[in-house]
Amino acid sequence: MDEDQGAVRRSFIGRWFPERHVYLRSNGDTRGYVLTSGRQMMLAVAGVFLAGWTLLASGGFIFDMVARTRADDEIVRARAASERLNADLQARLETAVVRMSATTGGLDEMAGMVERRHAALTHVMTMFQGVQGAEAVLTPTAPPAPGQARPIQRIVAVRMDQERLIERAGDFAQTRAERLRLAFRLAGLNPAVYGADGSALGGPLIEAGDPKALATILDVDEPFAVRIRHAADNLTDMRRLADAAEGLPFNRPTQARTTSGFGVRFDPFNGRPAVHQGQDFAAPLNTPIYSTAPGIVSFAGVRSGYGNTIEIDHGHGFKTRFAHLNSMAVQPGQRIALGQRIGAMGTTGRSTGVHLHYEVWMDGRPQNPARFFRAGDQIVQ
């Protein structure tokens, strides 16, 4: 029985991988090479492996492109909706100007409304303090000088600017929130999970459950209260995502050039395919290495194959690893800030040259660091 199975196996190999002879002739000399069945089988297996890896890499690239395109489409739709709201706002304001120009009986009432709106806007604008770029976008327009316009015209101009300002505040916060959501998707993370955590904005903007209640609390008209609530909701989402992003490893450990990425590669020592669980950076010896997110040093010492290694726990299941270091500037248990120098590049451990091996782990599984770098680039933009 065994002899029959062996004969069938040999017949199958002989049919698909028969022994082949290759002859090369050059300058009158002829050389012959023998391709045995075993060598042909090894070449076939290598070809199948390379084809599979090409399909896998192409699939990952297409997935990233689709995610980026969907996020961009969401931003375009949000901007289009904001433009429609601005057009509707302008039309209503022009109608109000025509009505108020026809009579001055409600001048005192209009002045009081403008003052109450100003107080509500002041409360909203204080929540944008510390947000980069907010001051330039949300600066009010100076009203006409007393000698250049009548009192009613100045009041109308201030009211129009107030409505434009609250619209710009909502649009500014919404655009920032969409960019942060795109960054989380580029990193392979669900922004809804991280945006749901954190404390909400306090005060009457959160206590009021409907526009009427908010209008009563702020002592403003209901349509203006709706715009304030819209801006506050967008600002809440933006701050929650921004706070979550500050605790994730979106930064780069060094600006050195990348030499090897995440995934399957040929081992530099034995030439066999092996899984590379991080990203390598090459630079001169003792190039500074920086933390990519705040956290606590969970390990600083020598690991087999990694050499001098630092591991930082960032919370929420995230951990980063820095290997092959020449020196370490931190100790286990030490709290680390974003961008803090933690060591210097070296070639300790299983290394063929001076470089940094950097890994990102989430819930005990290695992640592709390049995705987190793309997310960090999106946030900077």
C-alpha positions in Angstrom: 0.0 0.0 0.0 2.8 2.4 0.9 4.6 1.5 -2.3 1.4 2.3 -4.3 1.1 5.7 -2.6 4.7 6.5 -3.2 4.3 5.6 -6.9 1.3 7.9 -7.2 3.2 10.7 -5.5 6.2 10.3 -7.8 3.9 10.1 -10.8 2.2 13.4 -9.8 5.6 15.2 -9.2 6.9 13.8 -12.5 3.9 15.0 -14.4 3.9 18.6 -13.0 7.6 19.0 -12.2 9.7 16.8 -14.5 13.4 17.1 -14.4 14.4 19.9 -16.9 17.8 20.7 -18.5 18.7 24.3 -19.4 21.6 25.0 -21.8 23.2 28.4 -22.2 25.6 29.1 -25.0 28.0 32.1 -24.9 31.1 32.7 -27.1 31.2 29.2 -28.3 30.9 27.7 -24.8 27.9 25.7 -23.8 26.9 25.3 -20.2 24.1 23.0 -18.9 22.0 23.3 -15.7 19.7 20.7 -14.2 16.4 21.9 -12.7 15.4 19.0 -10.4 11.8 18.4 -9.3 12.6 19.6 -5.8 14.0 22.9 -7.0 11.0 23.5 -9.3 8.7 22.8 -6.4 10.6 25.3 -4.2 10.3 27.9 -7.0 6.6 27.3 -7.4 6.0 27.6 -3.6 8.0 30.9 -3.6 5.9 32.2 -6.5 2.6 31.3 -4.8 3.9 33.0 -1.6 4.9 36.2 -3.4 1.6 36.3 -5.3 -0.4 35.9 -2.1 1.6 38.6 -0.3 1.1 41.0 -3.3 -2.7 40.4 -3.1 -2.7 41.0 0.7 -0.6 44.2 0.4 -2.8 45.5 -2.5 -5.9 44.7 -0.4 -4.6 46.8 2.5 -3.8 49.7 0.3 -7.2 49.6 -1.3 -8.9 49.5 2.1 -6.9 52.6 3.2 -7.9 54.4 0.0 -11.6 53.6 0.5 -11.5 54.7 4.1 -9.9 58.0 3.2 -12.3 58.6 0.3 -15.4 58.0 2.5 -14.1 60.4 5.2 -13.4 63.1 2.5 -17.0 62.6 1.2 -18.4 63.2 4.7 -16.4 66.4 5.0 -17.7 67.6 1.6 -21.3 66.9 2.6 -20.8 68.7 5.9 -19.4 71.8 4.2 -22.3 71.8 1.6 -24.8 71.7 4.4 -23.1 74.6 6.1 -23.1 76.6 2.9 -26.9 76.0 2.6 -27.4 77.1 6.1 -25.4 80.3 5.5 -27.4 81.1 2.4 -30.7 80.7 4.3 -29.3 82.8 7.1 -28.3 85.6 4.7 -31.8 85.6 3.2 -33.5 85.9 6.6 -31.2 88.6 7.7 -31.9 90.6 4.6 -35.6 90.3 5.3 -35.0 91.5 8.9 -33.1 94.5 7.6 -35.9 95.5 5.3 -38.5 95.3 8.2 -36.4 97.3 10.6 -35.5 99.9 8.1 -39.2 100.7 7.7 -39.7 101.5 11.4 -37.7 102.5 14.4 -40.4 101.7 17.0 -38.5 98.5 18.2 -35.1 100.1 18.4 -34.8 99.7 22.2 -36.0 96.1 22.0 -33.6 95.3 19.2 -30.7 96.9 21.2 -31.6 94.7 24.2 -31.7 91.5 22.0 -28.2 92.4 20.6 -26.8 92.8 24.1 -28.3 89.5 25.3 -26.9 87.7 22.2 -23.5 89.3 22.9 -23.5 87.8 26.4 -24.5 84.3 25.1 -21.8 84.5 22.4 -19.2 85.5 24.9 -20.0 82.4 26.9 -19.6 80.2 23.7 -16.4 81.9 22.6 -14.7 81.2 25.9 -15.1 77.5 25.3 -12.9 77.9 22.2 -10.0 79.2 24.2 -6.8 77.2 23.6 -8.1 75.7 20.3 -5.5 76.4 17.6 -6.8 78.6 14.8 -10.0 79.5 16.6 -9.1 83.1 17.4 -8.5 84.0 13.8 -11.7 82.5 12.6 -14.0 83.6 15.3 -13.0 87.3 15.6 -16.1 89.6 15.4 -16.3 92.2 12.6 -16.0 95.8 13.8 -19.4 97.6 13.6 -19.8 100.8 11.6 -18.6 104.0 13.3 -21.3 106.2 14.8 -20.8 108.9 12.3 -21.0 106.6 9.3 -24.3 104.9 10.0 -27.6 105.5 11.9 -28.1 103.7 15.2 -30.5 101.1 13.7 -28.1 100.3 10.9 -25.3 99.8 13.5 -27.6 97.4 15.5 -28.5 95.5 12.4 -24.9 95.2 11.4 -23.9 93.8 14.9 -26.8 91.3 14.8 -25.8 90.1 11.4 -22.2 89.6 12.5 -23.4 87.8 15.6 -25.3 85.2 13.5 -22.4 84.8 11.1 -20.1 84.4 14.1 -22.1 81.6 15.7 -22.4 79.8 12.3 -18.6 80.1 11.9 -18.1 78.6 15.4 -20.3 75.6 14.6 -18.6 75.1 11.2 -15.1 75.5 12.6 -15.8 72.9 15.4 -17.5 70.5 13.0 -14.7 70.6 10.4 -12.1 70.0 13.1 -14.2 67.0 14.4 -14.4 65.5 11.0 -10.7 65.8 10.5 -10.1 64.0 13.8 -12.6 61.3 12.9 -10.7 60.8 9.6 -7.4 60.5 11.5 -8.9 57.8 13.8 -10.1 55.8 10.7 -6.7 56.1 9.1 -5.3 54.4 12.2 -7.8 51.6 12.0 -9.8 52.9 15.0 -13.5 53.6 15.5 -13.9 57.3 16.3 -17.3 56.7 17.9 -15.7 54.6 20.6 -13.3 57.4 21.6 -15.7 60.3 21.0 -18.2 58.8 23.4 -15.9 59.1 26.4 -14.9 62.2 28.3 -16.7 64.9 30.1 -19.3 67.0 28.3 -19.3 70.8 28.3 -20.9 72.1 31.5 -23.2 74.9 32.2 -26.6 75.8 30.6 -25.6 74.5 27.2 -25.7 70.9 28.5 -28.4 71.3 31.1 -31.0 72.6 28.6 -32.5 69.7 26.9 -34.4 71.6 24.1 -34.0 74.9 22.3 -36.9 76.6 24.2 -35.3 75.8 27.5 -31.9 77.0 26.3 -33.4 80.2 24.9 -35.0 80.8 28.3 -31.8 80.2 30.2 -29.7 82.4 27.9 -32.4 85.0 27.5 -32.1 85.0 23.7 -34.5 84.2 20.8 -35.0 80.5 20.0 -33.4 80.4 16.5 -30.2 81.8 18.0 -30.4 79.3 20.8 -30.5 76.5 18.2 -27.3 77.8 16.6 -25.6 78.1 20.0 -26.6 74.5 20.8 -25.3 73.3 17.4 -21.9 75.0 17.9 -21.7 73.6 21.5 -22.4 70.0 20.3 -19.8 70.2 17.6 -17.3 71.7 20.0 -18.0 68.9 22.5 -17.3 66.2 19.8 -14.1 68.0 18.8 -12.7 68.3 22.3 -13.5 64.6 23.1 -11.7 63.4 20.0 -8.8 65.8 20.5 -8.4 64.7 24.1 -8.4 61.1 23.1 -5.9 61.7 20.3 -3.5 63.3 22.7 -3.2 60.0 24.5 -2.6 57.8 21.5 0.7 57.1 19.8 0.1 59.2 16.7 3.6 60.9 16.7 6.9 59.6 15.2 9.7 58.4 17.5 12.3 60.0 15.2 12.4 61.8 11.9 15.0 59.3 10.5 14.3 57.5 7.3 12.3 54.3 7.2 14.2 51.2 6.3 11.7 48.4 6.9 7.9 48.4 7.4 5.3 46.2 9.1 4.4 42.8 7.7 6.2 39.8 6.2 9.8 40.3 5.0 12.9 38.2 4.5 14.9 37.8 7.7 18.3 39.5 7.3 20.1 36.7 9.2 18.7 33.5 7.6 17.0 34.9 4.4 13.7 33.2 5.3 10.2 34.9 5.3 9.3 36.2 8.8 6.8 38.5 10.3 8.1 42.0 11.1 5.9 43.4 13.9 7.1 47.0 13.7 8.8 49.7 11.7 12.5 50.3 11.5 14.2 53.7 11.3 17.9 54.2 10.4 20.1 57.1 11.4 23.6 57.6 13.0 24.5 56.2 16.4 23.0 57.9 19.4 20.3 59.7 17.4 17.7 60.8 20.0 14.5 58.8 20.3 11.3 60.4 21.6 8.0 59.1 23.1 5.1 59.0 20.7 2.4 59.6 23.4 2.2 60.2 27.1 2.3 57.2 29.4 4.2 55.2 32.0 7.4 53.2 31.4 6.4 49.5 32.0 9.8 48.1 31.0 13.4 49.4 30.5 16.0 46.7 30.1 17.3 44.0 27.8 15.0 41.6 25.9 16.1 38.6 24.0 16.6 39.6 20.3 15.5 43.2 21.0 18.6 44.3 22.9 18.1 47.5 25.0 14.4 48.0 25.0 11.9 50.5 26.4 8.2 49.8 26.6 5.6 52.5 27.5 2.0 51.8 28.6 -0.3 54.5 27.3 -3.5 53.2 28.8 -6.7 52.1 27.0 -4.9 48.9 25.8 -2.1 50.8 23.9 1.6 50.1 24.3 4.7 51.1 22.3 8.1 49.3 22.2 11.5 50.9 21.3 14.3 48.3 20.6 18.0 48.1 19.7 18.7 51.2 21.8 22.3 52.2 22.5 21.3 54.0 25.8 18.1 54.5 27.8 17.2 57.7 29.7 14.1 56.4 31.6 13.3 54.0 34.4 10.4 51.6 34.9 7.4 53.3 36.6 8.5 56.8 35.3 5.7 58.9 33.8 6.5 60.1 30.3 5.2 63.1 28.4 4.6 63.3 24.7 7.8 64.0 22.8 10.1 63.4 25.8 13.5 62.0 25.0 13.7 58.4 26.2 16.9 57.0 24.7 19.3 56.9 21.8 19.5 54.8 18.7 21.9 51.9 18.6 22.4 48.4 17.3 22.0 46.1 20.4 20.4 42.7 20.3 19.6 40.9 17.0 20.6 43.8 14.7 22.5 44.2 11.5 23.2 47.9 11.9 22.3 51.1 13.8 18.5 51.5 13.7 15.4 51.8 15.8 12.8 49.0 15.8 9.5 50.6 16.8 6.2 48.7 17.6 2.6 49.7 18.5 0.4 47.2 20.4 -3.3 47.5 21.0 -5.1 45.0 23.3 -2.1 42.6 23.1 -1.8 42.6 19.3 0.8 44.3 17.1 -0.5 47.1 14.8 1.0 48.7 11.7 2.8 51.9 13.0 2.5 53.5 9.6 -1.3 53.9 10.1 -0.8 55.8 13.3 1.8 58.0 11.6 -0.7 58.9 8.8 -3.3 59.7 11.5 -0.8 62.0 13.2 -0.1 63.8 9.9 -3.8 64.3 9.3 -4.2 65.9 12.8 -1.3 68.2 12.1 -2.9 69.3 8.8 
